[in-house]
Amino acid sequence: MESRLLALPTEIRLSICSYIFGSGKVVLDAGEAHGNRYLLPGTAVLQHKIARSAQLLRVCKTIMHEARPILYASTTFHVVVQTFAGNLPYAITDSHPSANHVRHLIWQLNCDMMKHFYTEDFSISQTALKEIDDLEIRCQAQTWQGSFCGEWCDRETFVRGRESVINYGRMIRDLMGITTRGEAILVEDKTWLGRGKVVLRISRQKKPAKAQVRNRGSEFLISGLLGLQELHVA
């Protein structure tokens, strides 16, 4: 006997799945071995249980095939990396099973020191980013904290590190913007700068918008203390 759910039109089944799953967030521990290499490492493990139930996926293969992308697309994947020497990832993933369906991703790096980012190591492609709607990059290094009121050499280290992270975000933004789904914008949250943390958000816009680095929050660091200038990206 055919399931009543399967008897419904596909569009209605997808709407039901979307309503059942809602939206949620999972936190993944990337460890140290591969956390610096991939935005979504295949070895990343859950730090806590998922609040939402995925039992619907067990109804049958058809429902699993239709509903699994909806579940992943409505979930924010928050990857946390704890390491001594931090580096920006050069690829999206190595083998994470959810990678092809993820649309909302947060990559957070907590480290003692930040390595320099070399653009020649960057190998993320437009194809790898085609499903991602928004990506947030958070980088915090112990050597950055309080650098704006310490020795000048420490301040220079933070400025160089911040510029590396922003350049990294620009490259991802440019790749995400090459799509018919809309342009991508890069936003820096400057409220974290006093704590030695760089937070960037790259998001797709449904309507075409001029790509730029927008600023939110305190601007006191831009006034001259660090010698930084307002960022405008063509």
C-alpha positions in Angstrom: 0.0 0.0 0.0 1.4 3.4 -1.0 2.2 5.8 1.8 -0.2 8.8 1.9 2.8 11.1 2.1 4.2 9.7 -1.2 0.8 10.1 -2.8 1.1 13.8 -2.4 2.7 16.0 -5.2 6.4 16.5 -4.7 6.1 20.2 -4.0 3.7 19.6 -1.2 6.0 16.9 0.3 8.9 19.2 0.2 6.9 22.0 1.9 5.9 19.5 4.7 9.5 18.5 5.2 10.6 22.1 5.4 7.8 22.8 8.0 8.8 19.8 10.1 12.5 20.5 10.1 12.3 24.3 10.6 15.8 25.7 11.1 18.6 24.9 13.5 22.3 24.9 14.2 24.9 22.3 14.9 28.4 22.9 16.4 31.2 20.7 15.0 34.6 20.1 16.6 37.2 20.1 13.8 40.1 19.1 16.0 43.6 20.1 15.0 44.7 17.7 12.3 42.5 19.0 9.5 40.7 22.0 10.9 43.2 24.4 9.3 42.9 22.9 5.9 39.1 22.7 5.3 36.1 24.9 6.0 34.1 21.7 6.7 36.5 18.8 7.6 35.3 15.3 7.1 36.6 14.4 10.6 34.6 17.1 12.3 32.4 15.6 15.1 29.3 16.9 16.8 29.9 18.8 20.1 26.3 18.4 21.2 23.1 16.6 20.2 20.9 18.1 17.5 17.7 19.6 18.9 15.7 18.7 15.8 14.7 15.1 14.9 15.7 13.6 11.6 13.6 10.5 12.0 11.6 11.5 8.9 14.5 10.5 6.8 14.0 6.9 7.8 10.5 6.6 6.3 11.8 5.4 3.0 14.6 6.0 0.4 12.4 8.4 -1.6 11.8 10.6 1.5 15.4 10.5 2.5 16.5 11.5 -1.0 14.1 14.5 -1.0 14.2 15.6 2.6 17.9 15.3 3.4 18.9 18.4 1.3 16.2 20.3 3.0 17.4 19.4 6.5 21.0 20.3 5.7 20.1 23.5 3.9 18.0 24.7 6.9 20.9 24.0 9.3 23.8 26.3 10.2 27.0 24.3 10.5 29.3 26.0 13.0 32.8 24.5 12.7 35.2 25.3 15.6 39.0 24.8 15.3 41.3 24.9 18.3 45.0 24.9 17.5 48.3 26.5 18.2 49.3 27.9 14.8 46.2 28.9 12.8 45.8 29.0 9.1 43.0 29.8 6.7 41.5 26.8 4.9 42.5 26.2 1.2 39.5 24.0 0.4 35.8 23.5 1.4 36.0 19.9 2.5 37.8 16.6 2.2 35.0 14.1 2.6 32.2 15.5 4.9 28.9 13.8 3.8 26.9 17.0 4.3 29.1 19.3 2.3 27.1 19.2 -1.0 23.9 20.4 0.8 25.3 23.0 3.3 24.1 26.6 2.7 24.9 28.2 6.0 28.4 27.8 7.4 30.4 29.4 10.2 34.1 28.6 10.4 35.7 29.7 13.8 39.4 29.6 14.5 40.8 30.0 18.0 44.6 29.9 18.0 47.7 31.2 19.8 49.2 32.7 16.6 48.0 33.2 13.1 50.1 32.2 10.1 50.4 34.4 7.0 47.9 33.5 4.2 49.5 32.9 0.8 47.1 33.4 -2.0 48.8 30.7 -4.2 47.6 28.1 -1.7 43.9 29.1 -2.2 42.2 26.4 -4.2 38.5 26.9 -3.4 36.5 26.9 -6.7 33.2 28.5 -7.8 31.7 25.0 -8.1 32.6 24.2 -4.5 30.8 27.3 -3.3 27.7 27.0 -5.5 25.4 25.8 -2.7 26.6 28.1 0.0 24.4 31.2 0.7 26.3 32.7 3.6 29.7 32.0 5.1 31.0 33.6 8.3 34.7 33.5 9.1 35.9 34.1 12.7 39.6 34.3 13.5 40.9 35.0 16.9 44.6 34.7 18.0 46.0 35.1 21.5 48.8 37.3 20.0 46.1 39.7 18.6 44.3 40.3 21.9 45.1 43.8 23.3 47.5 44.4 20.4 46.1 47.9 19.7 47.4 49.2 23.1 50.6 47.2 23.3 53.9 47.3 21.4 54.0 48.6 17.9 55.3 45.3 16.6 52.2 43.6 18.1 49.9 46.1 16.4 51.6 45.5 13.1 51.1 41.8 13.5 47.4 42.2 14.0 47.1 44.6 11.1 48.8 42.2 8.7 46.7 39.3 10.0 43.5 41.2 9.6 44.4 42.1 6.1 45.1 38.5 5.2 41.7 37.4 6.5 40.0 40.2 4.6 41.8 39.3 1.3 40.8 35.7 1.9 37.1 36.8 2.3 37.4 38.9 -0.9 38.4 35.9 -2.9 35.5 33.8 -1.6 33.1 36.7 -2.2 34.3 37.1 -5.8 33.7 33.4 -6.4 30.3 33.4 -4.8 29.3 36.4 -6.8 29.8 34.6 -10.1 26.3 33.2 -10.3 22.9 33.9 -11.7 21.5 33.7 -8.1 22.7 37.2 -7.3 25.9 39.0 -6.2 27.7 38.5 -3.0 28.7 41.1 -0.4 31.5 41.0 2.2 30.7 42.6 5.6 33.2 43.0 8.5 31.9 43.2 12.0 34.4 45.6 13.7 32.9 45.4 17.2 35.4 42.5 17.8 38.6 44.2 16.8 39.4 45.4 20.4 39.4 41.7 21.4 41.8 40.7 18.7 39.2 39.0 16.6 38.3 39.4 12.9 34.7 38.5 11.9 33.7 38.5 8.2 30.4 37.6 6.7 30.0 36.7 3.0 26.4 36.5 1.8 24.6 36.1 -1.5 22.1 38.8 -2.3 19.0 37.8 -4.3 19.0 41.2 -5.9 22.1 42.6 -7.5 24.1 44.8 -5.2 27.5 46.4 -5.4 30.0 44.2 -3.6 31.7 46.0 -0.7 33.1 45.7 2.7 30.6 47.2 5.1 31.3 48.3 8.6 29.2 47.9 11.7 29.9 49.0 15.3 32.7 51.0 16.7 35.0 52.8 14.3 37.6 53.9 16.9 40.3 51.7 15.4 39.9 53.3 12.0 40.5 56.8 13.4 44.2 56.3 13.3 45.2 54.2 16.3 46.1 51.2 14.0 46.6 53.3 10.9 43.9 51.5 9.1 41.6 53.0 6.4 38.0 52.6 5.4 37.7 49.6 3.0 35.9 49.9 -0.3 35.9 47.0 -2.7 35.0 47.6 -6.3 
